[in-house]
Amino acid sequence: MTDTIAAIATPFGSGGIGVIRISGPKAFGIASKLFSKTKKRPCGVTSLESHKVCHGYVFDTKTRDIIDEVLLIPMKAPSSYTAEDVVEIQAHAGILVLRTILDGILSLGARLSEPGEFTKRAFLNQRIDLTQAEAVVDIINAKSVNSLKFAASQNLGVLKSKIHELREKLIHFLTLLEVNIDFPDDVEPFKPSKKEIELVDDVLEKCREFIKQHDDACFLKDGIRITICGAPNVGKSSLMNRLLDQDRSIVTSVPGTTRDPVEEGLNIDGIPFVITDTAGIHQTDDLVEIIGIEKAKDHITASDLVLFMKEPGTVFSNKEFEKVIPLGKKVVFVINKIDIDNNNLPALSKKYQHIPEIKTSALLNKGIKELKQKIVNICIADMDMENTSVIPNLRHKKALEETVLSLTAVKAGITQKTQEEIMAIDIKNSIDSLGTITGETASLDILDSIFNNFCIGK
């Protein structure tokens, strides 16, 4: 890469600091033409020591007027984010001042970077692998302490090292196979030892563990989806507002106030959730209400957990429940309005005694703490959050599934004494599949897809 790129690396808006990043062979030369340590005209910064913050001023390249007082950080290759010469300018975070400085940089020979191009250069220059590049986005978009922890772990190369370890084991196995293929007259027919078979088994087990980690904890990126459902005026909107600790849903005494689903993010004990308040489910001829009820049912189907609400003076009906809740869905039975009547409460039928039950008063904030704890316990009951170091994303999961498929064929080939050439193809496929995770065998389409999701300046 012989061109130099530049972009504003911080969000637009008024604030204390805005950062402009320049990367490429002309970075230092461009900086020398618009920066000065004094209020006089710009002087060269080629004498500045790499990785030392320098205070000074940025000048307009045409009028030679001072644009802003800044801090400038030069970073000589390869010890920079992109492994190229990099200069970062920290100015005041006003839209006009940042755009003016950037325009000056572009007029001196840099071009505006594409989305994710700084990180893409870091990857192409082998400073980071593809898992670390993806972790940058995950860190930015982290919705909870745990999701941040896993993204930071991946950014440090934890997943990369584990994938490399698995690939090395398979490459060793492939080497043994290829010796038999290339020199059939000089060696005995291929017969893997117990240790070599265990090697394949170990890789298979590790891949399956990673897949399970994704299935168990992919919600850390997107949030566990919770849907509140029940009859009109049972207190769904009030309950949502209590869970959020803010007035997000409109609450009135008029049944049917909520027509469209209302969705909001919620964090409980560091776990991200997406909670949805839905229209009351009941028999109606009102077309608008019918549409709202259908949307509610769609949300129930797509959710990870349902809060099924009833109120005192009503009866729990198997038929009503089964008409609304899909088979196998995780459910909490919430009896609301216990402040009105704490005696005449609906009871779960014998068939559904296994469903956890929580009594609440959304009006008086009773039972809300217990409900939150129950939600967390149900959703992450089987997860080992402490011993899980990384959570593969969906792209990684698909690559791991392809690896498992190929290695399963290898295992069958060992048992059935399949030809070495066929087993070698399956081993190579599994090595390549793992390589797409770290980027060693990733296609250009995969790279473009990943880096196009970055923002400009990152």
Buried (B, 14 or more C-beta within 10 A) or exposed (E): BEEBBBBBBBEEEEEEEBBBBBBBBBBBBBBBBBBBBEEEEBBEBEEBEBEEEBEBBBBBBEEEEBBBEBBBBBBBBEEBBBBBBBBBBBBBBBEEBBBBBBBBBBEBBBBBBBBBBBBBBBBBBEBBBBBBBBBBBBBEEBBBEBBBBBBBBBBBBBBBEBBBEBBEBBEEBBEBBBBBBEEEEEEEEBEBEEEBBEBBEEBBEBBBEBBBBBEBBBBBBEBBBBBBBBBBBBBBBBBBBBBBEEEBBEBEEEEBBBBEBBBBEBEBEBBBBBBBBBBBBBEBEEEEBEEBBEBBBEBBEEBBBBBBBBBBEBEBEEEBBEEBBEEEBBBBBBBBBBEEEEEEBBEBEEEBEEBBBBBBBBBEEBBBEEBBEBBBEBBBEEBEBEEBBBBBBEBBBBBBBBBBBBBBBBBEBBEEEBEBEEBBBBBBBBBBBBBBBBBBBBEEEBBEEBBEEBEBBB
